[in-house]
C-alpha cells in the first residue's frame, strides 16, 4: 500500500489525468478516487473540502510544475537578453500547447482563480529573484536599480505570458524585438 | 470616487430612468458587493416600483449590471480621453494615463466593493483570452493619442505596454511606487517605459524615418 504522502500525490495526479481526459465538469470524486486506487473515504481524508479542495490542489500542483519547467528551460541562458527571450518563448509555447489549461478555461475557468490570485505575487517575486543576477552582471543604463528593474521585468514577463496581445511570441524575431527594444530599452546599456 | 459621487443622477429629475437605475445599482454594489444587491434595493434607491425597474430593464439585475459596467467603462474612458488630450509630449501622455487611471480606479467605491467581495468578477477579465480582449480594447482606445508622436504600429505597441503596466501595478501593488504620485511615476516611466517606445518629438520626422525602426511585422490578433 502506498504511503501517505504518495497517496496524496497519487490523488492529485490521478485527478489531473481525469480532468485532462474528461474535463473538470465531468470528473467526479469517484473517478478520481478510482484512478488513484483509493476509496472515496480516503480521498475525503486528504481533501475534507471535497471537490473544491481537491481541484484547487490539482491547479496549484500544475501551476508549480509549470513554473518549475519554465525555470528549467532557461537554466542554460548566459545573458539577460537570452534568459528573457528563452523564457518568453518557452512560456508562450507551453501555455498555447497546454491542452488541460484550455480545457479548464473553456469549461470552468473559475477553478483557476484562487491559485492564480494566491500565487501571483509570490511568482512575480520568484521571477524577479531569478532575473536579478542577470541584471547585476549586465551593464545597465544610468540610474537603473537592478532590483527595481528585475521586479518590472518580472511583471512584464507575467503579463506577456498571460496574454501575447499584439505580439506573435512564436516568432523568434518578434520575441527579440520585444525583449531588446521594448522591455530592455530602458534597462540594458 | 466617494459614495456620494456615484449616483448624481438619482436625484436629478431630468435624468432618464435608465441612468438613475444604473447609478442606483452602482451605489448599491458599492455598499454590499454585487451578489447581495436585489432589484428591491435598486428600486428603493430610486424610489420607484419593481415594475418600473423591469419595464426599463426586462432582463432584471443581470441587464442592469451589464448596463452599469458599460456606463462606467464609458465614464472611465471619457475621463481618460480628457487627460490624454491635454498631454504635451509622450512622457506626459504616459504619466497622465498612469496617474489618472490609478486615481480613478483605486478610488472607485463600486470597483473596490467588488474587489473585496467578488474579486473573481474583475480578475477573470485579466486572464488569458479575456486579458487579450481587455488589452486590445484599452490599447485601441489609447492608440490615437500615442499616434501623435509615434508611427501607428509603434503607437499600438506603446499603448499596449502602458495598459499592461497599469494592470500589473494595480492588481499587484508595489509599495515602492505610488501610482498616484506624479513625480514618482514620471521617474519610473521615463526610466523604464519611454526608451522602449520609438519616440520622436514632432510629427514631421515621422515621414522621414527609415523602416528599420519598424523591424519585424506582427500578428494581427
Interface residues (C-beta under 8 A of the other chain):
Chain A: X95 X105 X109 X110 X112 X113 X116 X117 X120 X121 X124 X141 X143 X144 X148 X149 X151 X152 X155 X156 X158 X159 X160 X162 X163 X164 X165 X166 X167 X168 X171 X173 X174 X177 X181 X182 X183 X184 X185 X186 X187
Chain B: X119 X120 X123 X124 X126 X127 X128 X129 X131 X132 X135 X136 X139 X156 X157 X160 X161 X164 X165 X167 X168 X169 X171 X172 X174 X176 X191 X192 X193 X194 X195 X196 X197 X198 X215 X216 X218 X219 X221
